[in-house]
Amino acid sequence: MGVTVRQKDKGKGKPWWVFVAHNGSRTSKLVGDKAAAQAVASEIRTKLQLGEFGFEEEKPAPTFKEYADSWIRTTVPATCKDSTVRDYEDLLRLHVLPVFDSLKLADITRGKIKDFLLDKINYGYAKSTVSHMKDTISGVLNKALDDEVIPVNPVYSLGRNVLKAKKQKKAIDPLSKEELKLLLDIVQAHFPEHYTLFLLLARTGMRIGEALALRWGDIDFTGRFISVERSLVRGKITTPKNGEDRPVDMSLQLAKRLKAHELESKKKGLALGLGDLPEYIFTNDNGNPIDKDNWRRRVFNKALKKAGLRIRIHDLRHTYATLRISKGDNIQDVSNQLGHSSTKLTLDVYSHWMPGKKKDEVDALDDQDFLHPSAPPLHPEQSNNEKRVNQNRLTH
């Protein structure tokens, strides 16, 4: 009879196993830390002596890929939107599985995960992207933890500092007011049927997916606002990014342009046999919602080239935010229009575009005789007299 406690792989943080060999049969069990393994081993020795311990055929340890396949097929769709499921699928396929694919779950350690994440950061991936990779690994291992295949999820012990090795900030490259006008003029001259979409992105700060999912019923011309209730992501209608609807104000120019676009859309709807209006505001030649990637290649990039500019579609959202903040607009209103979850988020992203304090507020800190140099300086004798007067006031 033999019951032993040891680690399969030596090292701090490695799991401990109980190995049992008795009458030609062998089995092993992953327990966790050393103290727990020793307690289990003691219990097994007692049962063997009493003839109460039965051997079970040892099953091969599952691999990371086996649990990743199960996790992405069952757990993720039950809790996430379709677009998030596809994001996780891409992260697994392109980044995580090529490294952890065939590893046994018990062999995936804190150190291996940390090395993987740091490699991605050093390669140049944004901290947010690497954080999503970390969440993907953690999700798979959480399922294994729930199934009691592993005693702990090693991602938990990584903490937050692992992603601070190289501080990165997303680049924001907004247009100036003059550059934005140039771009809009170019679009109006060369891509007039798309001018309304460009203007809407520039005047509301909407995400492109939110703009492409707009329906005519979302427009209130009387109140001059647009109700943002959905988003078009990879060809599917879903909720806005933060999951909440919001009203977005229209400028006079945008409201006027959308009215003209409504008339043009009615003509398109009649020509396509759709009745009055197509369901969506921005449609292709068939009356269906515009595909973002196709629009980027066919219209957006060509307009940028003609204007001599280099930005992303999302930078029109940044342009809206920075132009408003730079002229001192209320930060809470800007945050609400953008659909941010909090004003703090807006400040974190755009704080360096906020205008400086008024000079007179800073000047108020200066000495009064510096602010009014024409006033005669205080005479030294007069100063001493005033000191004596003050001292007399204190003693009486």
C-alpha positions in Angstrom: 0.0 0.0 0.0 1.3 3.5 -0.9 -0.3 6.9 -0.5 2.0 9.8 -1.3 1.6 13.6 -1.6 3.7 15.6 -4.1 3.6 18.1 -6.9 3.7 16.9 -10.6 5.6 20.1 -11.4 7.9 21.6 -8.8 7.6 25.3 -7.9 5.8 27.8 -5.8 2.1 27.9 -6.6 2.0 24.5 -8.3 -0.9 22.3 -7.3 -0.5 19.2 -5.0 -1.6 15.7 -5.8 -2.4 12.6 -3.8 -1.1 9.4 -5.5 -2.4 6.0 -4.4 -0.9 2.6 -5.3 -2.5 -0.5 -3.8 -2.6 -4.2 -4.9 -1.4 -3.3 -8.4 -3.9 -0.5 -8.9 -3.0 3.1 -9.1 -4.9 6.4 -9.1 -4.3 10.1 -8.4 -6.3 13.1 -7.4 -5.6 16.8 -7.7 -6.3 18.4 -4.4 -4.8 21.9 -4.2 -2.3 23.1 -1.5 0.0 20.9 0.4 -1.9 20.9 3.7 -5.2 19.8 2.0 -3.4 17.1 0.1 -1.9 15.7 3.3 -5.3 15.6 5.0 -6.8 13.7 2.0 -3.9 11.3 2.0 -4.4 10.5 5.7 -8.1 9.8 5.1 -7.3 7.5 2.2 -4.8 5.5 4.2 -7.5 4.9 6.9 -10.0 3.8 4.2 -7.5 1.4 2.7 -6.8 -0.2 6.0 -10.6 -0.6 6.5 -11.1 -1.9 3.0 -13.4 1.0 2.2 -11.5 2.7 -0.6 -12.5 1.8 -4.1 -10.3 2.5 -7.2 -11.7 4.3 -10.2 -10.1 4.4 -13.5 -8.1 7.6 -13.8 -9.5 9.8 -16.6 -7.1 11.7 -18.8 -6.8 15.3 -17.6 -8.8 17.7 -19.9 -7.0 20.2 -22.0 -7.6 23.9 -22.2 -9.1 23.6 -25.7 -11.7 21.1 -24.5 -13.0 23.6 -21.9 -12.6 26.5 -24.2 -14.9 24.8 -26.8 -17.5 24.1 -24.1 -17.3 27.6 -22.6 -17.7 29.4 -25.9 -20.5 27.1 -26.9 -22.6 27.2 -23.7 -21.6 29.8 -21.0 -20.8 32.8 -23.2 -24.0 32.8 -25.4 -26.1 32.6 -22.2 -24.7 35.8 -20.7 -23.4 37.9 -23.6 -24.6 39.6 -26.8 -23.9 38.0 -30.1 -21.2 40.6 -30.9 -19.4 39.8 -27.6 -19.5 36.1 -28.4 -17.9 36.7 -31.7 -15.2 38.9 -30.0 -14.4 36.0 -27.6 -14.3 33.6 -30.5 -11.8 35.8 -32.3 -9.6 36.2 -29.2 -9.5 32.5 -28.6 -8.8 31.6 -32.3 -6.2 34.3 -33.0 -4.4 34.7 -29.6 -5.2 32.3 -26.8 -5.6 28.8 -28.3 -2.3 29.0 -30.3 -0.5 29.2 -26.9 -2.7 27.2 -24.5 -4.5 24.8 -26.9 -3.0 21.4 -25.8 -2.0 22.3 -22.3 -3.6 20.4 -19.5 -5.7 22.6 -17.3 -3.7 21.7 -14.2 -0.5 22.8 -16.1 -1.7 26.4 -16.8 0.0 28.4 -14.1 0.0 32.0 -13.1 3.4 32.5 -14.5 2.5 31.1 -18.0 -0.5 33.4 -18.1 1.5 36.4 -17.0 4.2 35.7 -19.7 1.5 35.4 -22.3 -0.1 38.8 -21.4 3.3 40.6 -21.2 4.3 39.2 -24.6 1.1 40.7 -26.1 1.7 44.1 -24.4 5.4 44.1 -25.6 4.2 43.2 -29.1 2.2 46.4 -29.2 -1.4 45.4 -28.4 -3.5 47.9 -26.5 -3.9 47.4 -22.8 -7.6 47.1 -23.2 -7.2 44.3 -25.9 -4.8 42.4 -23.7 -7.2 42.8 -20.8 -9.9 41.1 -22.9 -7.5 38.2 -23.6 -7.0 37.9 -19.9 -10.8 37.8 -19.4 -11.1 35.1 -22.1 -8.6 32.8 -20.3 -10.2 33.5 -17.0 -13.7 32.6 -18.4 -12.5 29.2 -19.6 -10.7 28.5 -16.3 -13.8 29.6 -14.3 -15.8 26.9 -16.0 -13.1 24.3 -15.0 -13.2 25.7 -11.5 -17.0 25.4 -11.3 -16.7 21.8 -12.5 -14.0 21.1 -9.8 -11.4 20.1 -12.3 -9.0 22.7 -10.9 -8.8 24.0 -7.3 -8.2 27.6 -8.2 -8.3 30.0 -11.1 -4.7 31.2 -11.5 -5.9 34.4 -13.3 -7.3 35.6 -10.0 -3.8 35.9 -8.4 -2.4 38.0 -11.2 -4.0 41.2 -9.9 -4.2 44.4 -12.0 -0.5 45.3 -12.0 0.4 42.9 -14.8 -1.2 45.1 -17.4 0.7 48.2 -16.1 4.0 47.1 -17.4 3.8 49.4 -20.3 1.4 52.3 -19.9 -0.5 53.0 -23.0 -3.3 55.3 -23.9 -5.5 55.1 -26.9 -4.6 57.6 -29.5 -7.2 60.3 -30.1 -6.9 62.1 -33.4 -9.8 64.5 -33.8 -10.2 66.9 -36.6 -10.0 70.7 -36.1 -13.0 72.7 -36.9 -11.4 73.8 -40.2 -10.5 70.2 -41.1 -14.0 69.0 -40.4 -15.5 71.7 -42.6 -13.1 70.7 -45.4 -14.1 67.0 -45.1 -17.8 67.8 -45.1 -17.4 70.1 -48.2 -15.5 67.3 -50.0 -18.3 64.8 -49.2 -21.0 67.2 -50.3 -19.2 67.8 -53.6 -18.2 64.2 -54.4 -20.4 61.9 -52.3 -23.6 63.9 -51.8 -25.8 60.9 -51.1 -23.7 60.2 -48.0 -23.4 63.8 -46.8 -26.2 63.4 -44.2 -24.5 60.4 -42.5 -21.2 62.3 -42.3 -22.9 65.4 -40.9 -24.8 63.3 -38.3 -21.6 61.7 -37.0 -19.9 65.1 -36.8 -22.8 66.9 -35.1 -24.0 64.2 -32.6 -20.9 62.1 -31.7 -22.8 58.9 -32.3 -21.0 55.7 -32.9 -21.1 54.5 -36.5 -23.1 51.4 -35.5 -25.7 53.6 -33.7 -26.1 55.8 -36.7 -26.5 53.0 -39.2 -29.2 51.4 -36.9 -31.4 54.6 -36.8 -35.0 54.4 -38.0 -37.2 57.3 -39.1 -39.3 56.8 -35.9 -36.3 57.7 -33.8 -36.3 61.3 -35.1 -38.3 64.0 -33.3 -38.1 67.1 -35.6 -40.3 69.1 -33.2 -38.2 68.5 -30.1 -35.1 68.4 -32.3 -33.6 65.3 -30.9 -32.8 61.7 -31.9 -33.5 58.7 -29.8 -30.6 56.2 -29.9 -32.1 52.8 -29.1 -30.0 50.3 -31.0 -26.8 49.6 -32.8 -25.8 47.7 -35.9 -22.8 45.4 -35.2 -21.5 43.0 -37.8 -24.8 42.9 -39.6 -26.9 42.3 -36.5 -29.1 44.8 -34.6 -28.3 44.9 -30.9 -28.5 47.4 -28.0 -26.2 50.5 -27.7 -22.8 49.9 -26.3 -23.7 50.6 -22.6 -27.1 48.9 -23.0 -29.1 52.1 -22.4 -31.2 54.3 -24.7 -30.4 58.0 -24.8 -31.7 61.2 -26.5 -29.2 63.1 -28.7 -29.8 66.7 -29.6 -29.8 67.8 -33.2 -28.3 71.1 -34.4 -30.4 73.3 -36.7 -28.1 72.4 -39.6 -28.5 68.6 -39.0 -32.3 68.8 -38.5 -32.6 70.7 -41.8 -30.4 68.2 -43.6 -32.3 65.2 -42.2 -35.6 66.7 -43.4 -34.2 66.9 -46.9 -32.8 63.3 -46.6 -36.3 62.2 -45.5 -37.7 63.4 -48.8 -34.9 61.7 -50.8 -35.6 58.5 -48.9 -39.3 58.6 -49.7 -38.4 58.8 -53.4 -36.0 55.8 -53.0 -38.7 53.8 -51.1 -41.3 54.4 -53.9 -38.7 53.5 -56.6 -37.9 50.2 -54.7 -41.6 49.4 -54.2 -41.2 49.7 -50.4 -44.2 52.0 -50.0 -43.3 55.2 -48.3 -40.0 55.2 -46.5 -37.4 52.6 -46.0 -37.3 51.4 -42.4 -33.8 52.7 -41.8 -32.5 56.2 -42.4 -29.2 55.2 -44.0 -29.7 52.5 -46.7 -27.9 51.0 -49.6 -29.3 50.8 -53.1 -31.5 47.9 -52.1 -33.1 49.8 -49.2 -31.2 47.7 -46.6 -29.0 49.1 -43.8 -25.5 50.2 -45.0 -22.7 47.8 -44.2 -20.1 49.6 -42.2 -17.0 47.9 -43.7 -18.2 48.3 -47.2 -19.1 52.0 -46.6 -15.6 52.6 -45.1 -13.9 51.2 -48.2 -16.2 52.6 -50.8 -17.0 56.1 -49.4 -15.2 57.1 -46.1 -11.6 56.3 -47.2 -12.1 57.9 -50.6 -13.4 61.1 -49.1 -10.5 61.2 -46.7 -8.0 60.8 -49.6 -9.6 63.7 -51.5 -9.5 65.8 -48.4 -5.9 64.8 -47.6 -6.8 63.6 -44.1 -6.0 60.4 -42.2 -8.5 59.5 -39.4 -10.7 56.6 -38.4 -14.5 56.7 -38.5 -14.5 56.8 -34.7 -12.4 59.9 -34.8 -15.5 61.8 -35.9 -17.0 61.0 -32.5 -13.8 62.3 -30.9 -14.0 65.4 -33.1 -17.5 66.1 -31.8 -16.4 65.7 -28.2 -13.2 67.7 -28.4 -14.8 70.6 -30.3 -17.6 70.9 -27.7 -15.3 70.6 -24.7 -12.7 73.0 -26.1 -15.3 75.7 -26.3 -16.3 75.2 -22.7 -19.6 73.3 -23.1 -21.0 71.6 -20.0 -19.1 68.3 -19.5 -22.2 66.5 -18.2 -24.2 67.3 -21.3 -21.3 66.2 -23.6 -21.1 62.9 -21.6 -24.8 62.3 -21.9 -24.8 63.0 -25.6 -21.9 60.5 -26.1 -23.7 57.9 -24.0 -20.8 57.5 -21.6 -21.6 55.6 -18.4 -20.2 58.4 -16.3 -18.8 61.9 -16.5 -15.6 60.5 -15.1 -15.1 58.5 -18.2 -15.6 61.6 -20.4 -13.0 63.5 -18.3 -10.5 60.6 -18.4 -10.7 60.5 -22.2 -10.9 64.2 -23.0 -9.6 66.2 -20.0 -6.6 67.6 -21.9 -9.0 69.3 -24.4 -10.7 71.3 -21.6 -10.0 75.0 -21.8 -7.7 76.6 -19.2 -9.1 78.7 -16.4 -9.8 82.3 -17.0 -6.7 84.4 -16.5 -8.4 86.8 -14.0 -9.2 83.8 -11.8 -5.4 83.0 -11.6 -4.4 86.7 -11.4 -6.6 87.0 -8.2 -3.9 85.1 -6.4 -1.3 87.9 -6.9 -0.5 90.6 -4.4 -2.7 93.7 -4.7 0.2 96.1 -5.2 1.3 94.0 -8.1 -2.1 94.1 -9.7 -2.3 97.9 -9.3 1.2 99.2 -10.0 0.0 102.8 -10.3 -0.8 103.0 -6.6 1.9 104.6 -4.5 4.0 102.1 -2.5 3.5 102.0 1.2 6.0 104.3 3.1 8.2 102.3 5.5 7.5 104.8 8.4 3.8 104.5 7.7 4.1 100.7 7.7 5.7 100.8 11.2 3.0 103.1 12.5 0.4 100.7 11.2 2.2 97.9 13.0 2.1 99.8 16.3 -1.6 100.6 15.9 -2.3 96.9 15.3 -0.3 95.9 18.4 -2.2 98.5 20.5 -5.5 97.0 19.3 -4.4 93.5 20.4 -3.4 94.7 23.9 -6.5 96.7 24.6 
